[in-house]
C-alpha cells in the first residue's frame, strides 16, 4: 500500500484509523506541506495555507494552556475532537505534561497534525508514546476511544486511559461575521452528549473547553449555555473574551467544570507571547451619554479595548482604574474604539493599563480631521500646544488614514514635545449632530 493510502485509510470495523506521530509520518508530511514558522521564534509546523489561516497562534495556544492548573485535571489524556493542525493540543501537552488524543475527519490534515506532534515533542518525554491522531468523526466518542485503545494495545501499551480534558474548536463558515451555531462542525450537542461518559472529572467536575466564534451574539451564547447544561446539568462555566489588541474580540471560549473560575465572565488582553491583563467578574451594561459641548480642556479621554465592553466587565475595570476618584462618563460603548471621559488619571496598574489603547488630557478641539493639503498647518498648531507627535485614533477614510499619519509624522519629526493622540467624539446638536476632534496629551 502506498503512503497516501496508508495514512488516509480508515478501518472498516468502526470507520476510524489511528496515526501515531513518528519519523515516518513526519517524512510523509514533508512531502505534503513543508514545515515553516508562522512567526519569528515560533516552532515550524506542517500546514496547508488554509490550515495556517485557521490555526491558533502558537503564543495564544501556550498562554491558554498556561491558564490551566494541572491539579484541576482528573487522570487521563487531553482530547481535542476537531484538532486541525494540532497547535492547541500540542501546547496543552507541552505545558500540562499529558498524553494527547486528537480527532480529525480529514485524513490529509490528520497526517500533518501527527507530524506536528512528533516534531514538537521532546525526545525524552515518554508520555509521547501514547499520543495519537484518530481519523474519524469527533462526535463518535465510542468509535474514537475504541480505535485509540486498540492502537495503544498494538503498540504494547495495556492502559485504557480516560479523557481528563475535552477541547473543541469546531469548524465554522469563513464569513465569521454572519454565522449560526448550527453551522459549526462537528455539532456541539452531539459531541458533548457522546463524550460525557468518557470524561474523568476533576475536583469541580469534567474539564471542557469550547473555542467558539467571537461573533456569536447574546442569544447564540445563551443557546450554547443551554446545550452545555443539557449534557452536564449544573456544571459551572466561565465565558472568556480574548483580545490581541487589534480593536476587536479575537477569541471567545467557554471554560467549564474544573476549568472554570468562580466568576461567570473573564476578559483577557493578550500580547504577542504572553497575557498582559486579566479581569474577572459579573457582567453589567454600559450606557453612553450624549454631550452637546466638547469635553473641557484638562479632562481625561481614554480609548479602551472593546473586549471590556463585549464581556460586560467594564465596571470591574473602572473600579480598578478609578475607584471612587472623580467623575466618569461613557461617550462611546460600541465599535473598535470605546471612549471613557474622566476627571482623574487612570491607576498605573498592569490589569488596568493592559486594556487601555490610549489615555490623555484634552488640550485642543478641532472641527475637522487632518487633510493632506493642510498637514503643515496642523503640525504647527499642535506644536503651539507643545505636542511633538500624534497618533490618529479617529474614524477616517481607511485608504487615506495611513497617508495622513505618515505625512504628520514627517512634518513633526523635528518638533520637540509630548506624545498625543486624536480621538473623535459625536456632539448632540440639532438633528444631525456634529463631530469634534480632540487632541489629547499622553502622560
Secondary structure, DSSP 8 states (H G I E B T S, - for coil): --HHHHHH---TTTS-EEE---HHHHHHHHHHS-EEESSTTS-EEE--HHHHHHS--HHHHHHHHHTS-GGG--SSEEEETT-TT-HHHHHHHHHH---EEEEES-HHHHHHHHHHHHHHS-TT-GGGGG-EEEES-TT-HHHHHHHHHHHHHHTT------EEEEEE--B--S-TTS--GGG-BS-HHHHHHHHGGGB--BTTB-EEEEEE-TT--HHHHHHHHHHHHHHSTT--EEEEEEE-SSSS--EEEEEEETT--SSSEEEEEE-SSSEEEEEEE---------BSS---TT-EEEEE-THHHHHT-HHHHHHHHTTTSS-EEEEE-SSS-EEEEESS-----HHHHTTEEEEEEEEEEESS---GGGHHHHHHHHHHTTEEEEEE-S---HHHHHHHHHHHHHHTTT---EEEEEEEEEE--TTT-EEEEEEEEE-
